[in-house]
């Protein structure tokens, strides 16, 4: 897996540009990887819904839940689907709108200095076996491309927005990810969480 640095696009992955991004603040570089979980509608997998959410085209009439989130303007840098396939929505050089109100090690506004990775899944159902090695390979590639990520700082959305967010949830296996990241030649640190 390779990254076109400094632009920040992965090579050889599906790309669907999201308008929900903007430049990072001057002098800000990625220092943190944030793991998220998402399924649309909640608890269901597949379909075009995540793409449509991140591109502001989610049809409110397609599901009662969609009417409650249709006006959200959110994105992530990358989605890893249940089958392990990757879709990139925002280049890593830009700020994706994934973390919302957040705090990591006393620093607010995690979107400014983080990379958001969504996993298709739910808080309480095991993530697919195919997602872990792909996530680990992506983390290792990011750490090679961005020296500011080399410290291995990785957090869940629930770690940086406790009480507001619960993903990736109790079903996400952090120990398993640590194993895969190490096998991929990356670093893994879950310290200093808010």
N, C-alpha and C positions, 0 to 999 in steps of 0.2 A: 504494500500500500504506500503510495507516495502523494505528497502534497506540493502543489505549485506555490512555493514561497517566493515573495511575500504576499502574493495575491490571496492565497488561502483556499484554493479549490482542490479537492481530491481528484486524482486522475482515475479514469475508468469506473466511475460510479454514476448512477442516475442523478441528474441535476434538475431541480425545479426551483427557480429563483423566487424568494419571498420578498414582498415589498416592506415587510416588517423588520427593518434593520436600519442602522445608521452608522456613521463613523464612530469609532471609539474616541474617547477624550484624548487630546494631544498628550503624547508620551505614554499612553496606556498600552500595555501588551498583555496577552493572555497569561495568567498566572494560576488559574484554577480550572479544573474540569468539573462540570456539574452534571450528574446523572439524573435523568427524569424518567418517569413512566407515563405512558398515555395509551388510551384506547378510546375509540369513538365508533358508536355510542359507548358509554362506559361498560366494560366487560365484553365487548365484541371486537373481533379482529378482522382485518382485511378491509377492502373497499377503498374509495377515494377520499374518505372523510378527513384524515389527517392532512393530506395534501391540500384539501380545500380550506381547512382551518388556517393553515399557514400561508395561504395565498388569498385570503379574504373572500372566498367564493363558496363558503359553506351554506347550503340551502336550508333555511329555517324549517321548511315544510317537510324535509326528509325524515326527521325524527323529533319528537317532542323536546328532547334534551338540547338539540341544536338551536332551538329558539332562545335558549338561555345563554348561549355562548356565541351566537352569530356575530355580535358586534365586537368581540374581542379582537385585538390586534396583537397577535403573538407569533413567535417563530422559534425555531431552534436551528442550530447550525446543521445538525445531522439527525436523521431518524434511522434506527436499526429495526427493521421489521421482524416479525416472528421467524421468518425463514432465514434471517441473517443478512438480507439484502440491505444496501445502504442507499439513502436518498439525502443529498445535500441541498439545503435551502438557502444558506447564507455563507459567504466565504468567511474563513476564520479571521481575516483581517478586519472585518466589520463587527459591530455589536448586534447580536441577535437579541430579540426581546423574549427571553425565556425565564428569567429568574424572578422578575417583579421586585417587590419590596424585599430586600435580602441583606444579610450580614454574614461576613466570614472573617474570623480573627479580628473583629472590631472594625472592619471596613464595610461600609454600606455600598449599595448599588453594584451588586456582583456582575450584572450584565457588562459593566464597563471593562472588566478584566477577566472574564471567564469565557469558556467555550461550553455551550449547552448541547448535550447529547440525549436525545429521546430514545427510549426503548419501547417498542410496542408491547404493552403489558399492563397489569393491574397490581395494586399493592399486595393483594392476598392470593394471587395465583402464580405458581412458579413461572419464571421467565423461560423461554425456550432454550434448549441446550445449544442451538446454533448461534444464539446472540452473544454469548460470553466470549468465544475466541475472536469474533469480529470486533466487539467492543475493545478487547485487549489489544488487538492489532492496531486499531484506530488510535488508542491512547498512546501506544509506543511510537506510532508515526508522528503524532502531534508533539510528543516530547522530543523527537529528533529534529523536527522542523522549527520548533519554538523553544529556544534555550530557557525562556522564562517559565516553561512548564516542566523543566527537567527535575524539579524538586519532587514531583510526583503527587502534588496536592490534588486530591479527588474528594468530592463531597456529593451527597445526595441533595435533591431539592429540599427535602425535609430538614437537612442539616443547616441550610442557609436561610430557611424560612420556617422555623419551628412554630407549631401552633397554627400556621396558615396552610402549609403543604405537608403531605404525607408520603409523596412518591420519592423514590421508587418502591417504597413499602417493605413490609416484613418478608415478602416473598423473594426479594432480591438477595442473592447470596454474595455478600462482600468478600468472604474468604475465597470463594471460587474465582471471583474476579481477580483478587490478589494473585492467586496461582497463575491464571492465564496471563496477566500483565507481566509477571516475572518471566514466564516462558517466552513471551514475545520480546523480552529484552528491555522492558520499561520499568519505571519506578512507581511505587504505590504507597502513598502516605495518607492516612486519615487521622490527622492530629490537628489540634487548634480549632476545632469546630465550634461555632457559636452555640 
